[in-house]
Amino acid sequence: MDQPETIPLSRPTFGEEELDALREVLDSGWVAGQGPRGRLLEEAFAELCGVPAVAVANCTAALHLALLGFDIGPGDEVLVADYTYPATGHSVLYTGATPRFVDVRPDTWTIDVDAAAAAIGPRTVGIVAVDTLGQCADLGPLGELAARHGIFLVEDAACSVGATYRGQPSGSLADVACFSLHARKGITSGEGGMLVSPDPERVERARRLSCFGVESAHARQAADGLPVPVFEALGYNYKLSDIQAAVALVQLGRLPDLLAARRRVAAAYLERLADVPGVRLPVVGEERDHTWQTFALTLDPGVSRGAVATELRSVGVQVNIGTFASHRQPVYGPQEPLPVSAGLFERHLAVPMHANLTETDVDRVVDAVRTALARSV
Ligand SMILES: Cc1ncc(COP(=O)(O)O)c(C=O)c1O
């Protein structure tokens, strides 16, 4: 019997518009970073989030620049949501500061605000909250906590372009927020990132630091005379190319449709997997809209995740873990145990979630999960 086509965990949505945009940017003569397409993308993100934006190479670079903007370094401690891709913790290490991981809520998997409050000590300079798998953290209480202690709040919004919290767009409620345009995110340019902040000076400083600490070549082109840049601060080459910006601009235009498609898939999974034994379904927290970057099932402790994964793969359904328990990664050295995050790391199983899934795909995933769980419980 023919093996059915594999349903990928994730797949970007591209079409003629992206191809047209690529042709245009290649013909335009400007394909490096911080060019006209980058500017247009920044304006479009600023409109989406209601705060100024700068385009950068990826979300990790955005997080690094965000933290550099608070002048942190060795001796400083930053509270970091534990259940996340390790880019979050790495960005703190890049500055020389120390990440102190904080456990997450068992329902939304976002940083536990009470645990964060309890972890604040004399060396704490800020908090990096993560919009876990596309759902905003408790940005209201976190902002209040940060303000009360005079520390910063950075939102790792890698997975949450288009999410909302209390009706406000993700990216608008922290001192700085960082988005990812990586291939597995809701909109993508292959790789890419965006830093946004209500403080325009913070954004401009990040812009310079993303371009070796100087004004971009494109901006200098427009100046009178022949201005020669002076390298005062240690900057980085974290620019997003205009080729990527051109693709990202088209993708941003597609955002409402792509989000709606993911939300339809999520609604179908939530309805049709509700009665499957051995599995808990994701919960959307109060007053927020999810982007469903990932749809993760939480398997009961008695269920073998490896066996379920093998069975699903054998029928052409790709799966993966949810994300990582940072405190369990050796790069960060010995850490206190964080049981909620550790449990999610061990028991999450991500199933296909993207905007190209058809009803037939969803039927196949639902049937395959039901069958695999029936055998494993
Ligand atoms: C929560 C989180 N933060 C940061 C990153 C890093 O994003 P990028 O690949 O754009 O650097 C990711 C990527 O998966 C992520 O999920």
PDBQT file of the ligand as one rigid body, heavy atoms in Angstrom, charges set to zero:
ROOT
HETATM    1  C1  LIG A 401      10.568  31.866  22.425  1.00  0.00    +0.000 C 
HETATM    2  C2  LIG A 401      11.651  32.035  21.405  1.00  0.00    +0.000 A 
HETATM    3  N1  LIG A 401      12.562  33.003  21.566  1.00  0.00    +0.000 NA
HETATM    4  C3  LIG A 401      13.537  33.213  20.653  1.00  0.00    +0.000 A 
HETATM    5  C4  LIG A 401      13.657  32.430  19.532  1.00  0.00    +0.000 A 
HETATM    6  C5  LIG A 401      14.742  32.681  18.554  1.00  0.00    +0.000 C 
HETATM    7  O1  LIG A 401      14.237  33.209  17.347  1.00  0.00    +0.000 OA
HETATM    8  P1  LIG A 401      15.177  33.355  16.081  1.00  0.00    +0.000 P 
HETATM    9  O2  LIG A 401      15.336  31.995  15.476  1.00  0.00    +0.000 OA
HETATM   10  O3  LIG A 401      14.450  34.305  15.185  1.00  0.00    +0.000 OA
HETATM   11  O4  LIG A 401      16.481  33.906  16.555  1.00  0.00    +0.000 OA
HETATM   12  C6  LIG A 401      12.726  31.409  19.311  1.00  0.00    +0.000 A 
HETATM   13  C7  LIG A 401      12.824  30.551  18.130  1.00  0.00    +0.000 C 
HETATM   14  O5  LIG A 401      12.314  29.472  18.053  1.00  0.00    +0.000 OA
HETATM   15  C8  LIG A 401      11.698  31.203  20.264  1.00  0.00    +0.000 A 
HETATM   16  O6  LIG A 401      10.782  30.241  20.107  1.00  0.00    +0.000 OA
ENDROOT
TORSDOF 0
